[in-house]
Amino acid sequence: MRVGVLAKGLLLHERLDVDLVVLCHDKPTRMLTDRVADLLPAHLAKVTEEKYEIKVVYEGSCYENHHYH
């Protein structure tokens, strides 16, 4: 799910930092969180040549994506 400036269509040309939310039926486990973090780079590679670092933040089951220019 897109949130923030990406969801509002206000993404600026040079701004590449966006927030994404993954919706789950059940509360995500640590194993599921790790699996998503492992699979996400391969899916990002299908849509962009840009390189990203995925950092798992277990408190709140979230991910930080860092774009490298």
Phi and psi restraints in degrees (value plus and minus 20) as a CYANA .aco file:
   2 ARG   PHI    -105.4   -65.4
   2 ARG   PSI     118.6   158.6
   3 VAL   PHI    -154.8  -114.8
   3 VAL   PSI     148.3   188.3
   4 GLY   PHI      49.2    89.2
   4 GLY   PSI    -164.3  -124.3
   5 VAL   PHI     -83.6   -43.6
   5 VAL   PSI     -50.8   -10.8
   6 LEU   PHI     -85.0   -45.0
   6 LEU   PSI     -63.8   -23.8
   7 ALA   PHI     -88.8   -48.8
   7 ALA   PSI     -50.8   -10.8
   8 LYS   PHI    -104.5   -64.5
   8 LYS   PSI     -25.4    14.6
   9 GLY   PHI      53.6    93.6
   9 GLY   PSI       4.3    44.3
  10 LEU   PHI    -127.2   -87.2
  10 LEU   PSI      -0.3    39.7
  11 LEU   PHI     -86.2   -46.2
  11 LEU   PSI     104.7   144.7
  12 LEU   PHI    -101.9   -61.9
  12 LEU   PSI     135.7   175.7
  13 HIS   PHI     -74.5   -34.5
  13 HIS   PSI     -66.9   -26.9
  14 GLU   PHI    -110.5   -70.5
  14 GLU   PSI     -28.2    11.8
  15 ARG   PHI    -108.3   -68.3
  15 ARG   PSI      94.9   134.9
  16 LEU   PHI    -133.6   -93.6
  16 LEU   PSI     -15.9    24.1
  17 ASP   PHI    -111.4   -71.4
  17 ASP   PSI      98.9   138.9
  18 VAL   PHI    -152.8  -112.8
  18 VAL   PSI     143.5   183.5
  19 ASP   PHI    -127.3   -87.3
  19 ASP   PSI     116.3   156.3
  20 LEU   PHI    -144.9  -104.9
  20 LEU   PSI     124.3   164.3
  21 VAL   PHI    -141.4  -101.4
  21 VAL   PSI     110.9   150.9
  22 VAL   PHI    -121.3   -81.3
  22 VAL   PSI     104.7   144.7
  23 LEU   PHI    -114.0   -74.0
  23 LEU   PSI     114.3   154.3
  24 CYS   PHI    -146.3  -106.3
  24 CYS   PSI     127.1   167.1
  25 HIS   PHI     -87.1   -47.1
  25 HIS   PSI     -67.5   -27.5
  26 ASP   PHI    -129.1   -89.1
  26 ASP   PSI     141.1   181.1
  27 LYS   PHI     -78.7   -38.7
  27 LYS   PSI     108.5   148.5
  28 PRO   PHI     -87.1   -47.1
  28 PRO   PSI     117.6   157.6
  29 THR   PHI    -108.2   -68.2
  29 THR   PSI     148.6   188.6
  30 ARG   PHI     -81.5   -41.5
  30 ARG   PSI     -58.0   -18.0
  31 MET   PHI     -83.8   -43.8
  31 MET   PSI     -63.9   -23.9
  32 LEU   PHI     -85.7   -45.7
  32 LEU   PSI     -61.7   -21.7
  33 THR   PHI     -79.8   -39.8
  33 THR   PSI     -64.3   -24.3
  34 ASP   PHI     -85.0   -45.0
  34 ASP   PSI     -58.9   -18.9
  35 ARG   PHI     -84.2   -44.2
  35 ARG   PSI     -63.8   -23.8
  36 VAL   PHI     -81.6   -41.6
  36 VAL   PSI     -63.5   -23.5
  37 ALA   PHI     -83.1   -43.1
  37 ALA   PSI     -55.0   -15.0
  38 ASP   PHI     -91.5   -51.5
  38 ASP   PSI     -56.6   -16.6
  39 LEU   PHI    -105.0   -65.0
  39 LEU   PSI     -45.3    -5.3
  40 LEU   PHI     -79.4   -39.4
  40 LEU   PSI     -63.9   -23.9
  41 PRO   PHI     -78.5   -38.5
  41 PRO   PSI     -58.5   -18.5
  42 ALA   PHI     -85.2   -45.2
  42 ALA   PSI     -58.1   -18.1
  43 HIS   PHI     -92.1   -52.1
  43 HIS   PSI     -56.9   -16.9
  44 LEU   PHI     -85.0   -45.0
  44 LEU   PSI     -56.6   -16.6
  45 ALA   PHI     -84.0   -44.0
  45 ALA   PSI     -44.3    -4.3
  46 LYS   PHI     -92.9   -52.9
  46 LYS   PSI     -44.6    -4.6
  47 VAL   PHI    -131.5   -91.5
  47 VAL   PSI     -31.2     8.8
  48 THR   PHI    -175.8  -135.8
  48 THR   PSI     132.0   172.0
  49 GLU   PHI    -110.1   -70.1
  49 GLU   PSI     -27.5    12.5
  50 GLU   PHI     -83.1   -43.1
  50 GLU   PSI     130.0   170.0
  51 LYS   PHI    -120.5   -80.5
  51 LYS   PSI     117.5   157.5
  52 TYR   PHI    -149.0  -109.0
  52 TYR   PSI     127.6   167.6
  53 GLU   PHI    -126.7   -86.7
  53 GLU   PSI     108.1   148.1
  54 ILE   PHI    -123.1   -83.1
  54 ILE   PSI     103.4   143.4
  55 LYS   PHI    -137.8   -97.8
  55 LYS   PSI     104.2   144.2
  56 VAL   PHI    -103.9   -63.9
  56 VAL   PSI     111.9   151.9
  57 VAL   PHI    -136.4   -96.4
  57 VAL   PSI      82.2   122.2
  58 TYR   PHI     -86.9   -46.9
  58 TYR   PSI     -52.7   -12.7
  59 GLU   PHI     -88.2   -48.2
  59 GLU   PSI      89.5   129.5
  60 GLY   PHI      70.8   110.8
  60 GLY   PSI     -19.7    20.3
  61 SER   PHI      29.1    69.1
  61 SER   PSI      42.7    82.7
  62 CYS   PHI    -149.1  -109.1
  62 CYS   PSI     151.8   191.8
  63 TYR   PHI    -149.5  -109.5
  63 TYR   PSI     122.9   162.9
  64 GLU   PHI    -129.0   -89.0
  64 GLU   PSI     106.3   146.3
  65 ASN   PHI    -127.1   -87.1
  65 ASN   PSI     104.8   144.8
  66 HIS   PHI    -134.5   -94.5
  66 HIS   PSI     102.3   142.3
  67 HIS   PHI    -110.6   -70.6
  67 HIS   PSI     116.4   156.4
  68 TYR   PHI    -126.8   -86.8
  68 TYR   PSI     104.4   144.4
